[in-house]
Amino acid sequence: MRTEVLSPLIAGETVQYHPFSFSLRNGLSDSIVTKVPSKVILLDGIYSSLPILSDVVDLKVLVDVSPDIRRHRHNLRERSKDEEWHLL
C-alpha cells in the first residue's frame, strides 16, 4: 500500500491498484481503482493506522460503531455474509 499507492499519491502521481476483497479469498479484487493526487488523501481500513505509515499520516480518526452496524456495512460492501471472516 505504501510503495504502490501512498508514496506515489503524495508525490503527485496518479495510481492504479487492486483493492482488498475478502470475499475473493486471495485478498485482492479483480477490479482496478484509479486515484489522482489530492491535497487530502483518505485511507481507511484496519491497517490504515499501522505504525509503519505514521510518517505519511497526519491525522487518524477512529469511527466507533456497534458490532451489528459494522457487520451490516461489511456485508453491503463485500456483498457477502461475514461468517467466514470470523472463522479466521
N, C-alpha and C positions, 0 to 999 in steps of 0.2 A: 504494500500500500504506500509506504513512504517513498520508495525509489520510483515506482511506476506511476504514481498519481500525485501525491502531495508535493514532492520536491519540484516536479515539472510545473505544476499549477502555480506554486509560489514564485517560480522563475518566469512566469508569464506565458507558459506554453499550453496549448490545448492538449488534452489527454484523452485516450480511449482505454477502457478496461472492461473486464467481465466482472459484474457484481457477484457477491456471495449469494448462494441459494441453497439452503439446507435441503430442500425437497429433491434436489437432483443427485444427492448422495456424494458427488465429487467436490462439492463446495462452491463451484463457480457456474454461473448461468451461461447459457449459450449466447445470450444477447450481449451486445456491446453497448456500453454507455459512453457518450462523448461529453466532456466537460470543458468549458472555456474558462480562462483565468478570470478572476474577480477579486475585488478588494476584500470580500468576505467569503470564506470557504466553510461550509457546514459539513462536519464529519460526524456521522452518528454510528452507533453500533457498540457492541460490547467491548470491542478492542480499541475504541477511539480514545480512551484515556490512559493507554499504556504509558509507562514512564519513558519508553524509547521515543515517544512522539512529543514529549513535554517541551522540547526546544522549538517546535513548529506550531504548537497550540497556545494561543494567547488567552483563551477563556474556555472553561469547562462548565457545562450546565448538566445537572442531574435531574431528569424528569422521573419522579417517583409516582407510580400508579399501582393500583391493586393488581394482584396476580390475574384476576379474571379479565381485566382490561388488557393487560399485556398479552395474554393468551389469545384474546379476540383479535387484537391488532396483528399478532404474528400470523394467525390463520388467514386473515384477509390478505396480508402482504404476500405470504408464501402460497396462498391458495391450497392449503393443506391443513390437516389437523396437526397438533403439536405433540401427540402421544409419543411419536418416535424420538423427538428431541429429549424427552425425559428418560429414554432407555439408555442414553449415552453415559 
